[in-house]
C-alpha cells in the first residue's frame, strides 16, 4: 500500500459535533467526512464527488494533531420564532495553534501522486472546520510501501469502535510531564460516515460509526492494527462502497 503524509498548520480550528446545536462543542479532531471535504476542495470537486472518490478507490484516512490551547467564542445568528426573524447568540468551542498530520493511503501509486499534487496546488482554499479557519500546508511526502503492524500506543487520533473499556493510563508519560495536566478518559463519538443527497446535493446522514479519540496519556489494553508512516502509528479508516 502506498501512503501520503501531509503536514499542516492552522491558527484555529473547530470540528462541530453534529449532535450539538446552541452550544457547539468541538470534536477533538476532524471526522473522516471532514477530511473527505478538505480533500475534495484540494481536488476541486464537490463533497458528494469526493465521497464517491474515496469509496471507489478504497482510500484510507488517518489524522493526528497537537494543539496549543482551547477557547470558546460567541457567534451571533438569526432565528425565526413565531414567524419573525430575531437575533441570538451561541457558544462555539475552538482550538488554536494546531500542528497536524493527515495520512492518505491506497494501492494505486498514480492516485497517490494525484493527491500529492492536489495538496501542493489546491483548487480551493483548504480549511479545518469553518470557512475562515484556513490551513497552511507545510509539506507533503509519499511513503513507499507503508508497513502494517500491531501496536497498543496510538495517540491524538480517532480509532474505529468504542474502546472506552479497553484502555489504561500511560504513567510513564504522565510522570515525565513537567507541568500539571488534566487527565480525561478517551472520547467516544457516534459520527456520520455516509449520506444520501437530494437533487440540490443537500445531504442527510444515513450511516454512523463509533470512534474513540485517544490522547498521549492513554494506552490500549490490547494491540490494534495500524500502518507505519515513518515512526507514526496510524489507524486508517476506509469507507464502504
Secondary structure by P-SEA (a helix, b strand, c coil): ccbbbbbbcccbbbbbcccccccccccccccaaaaaaaaaaaacccaaaaaaaaaaabbbbbbbbcccccbbbbbbbccccccccccbbbbbbbcccccbbbbbbcccaaaaaaaaaaaaccccccccccccbbbbbcbbbbbcbbbbbbbccccccccccccccccccaaaaaaaccbbbbbbcbbbbbccccccccccccccccbbbbbbbbcccccccbbbbbbbccccbbbbbbbcc
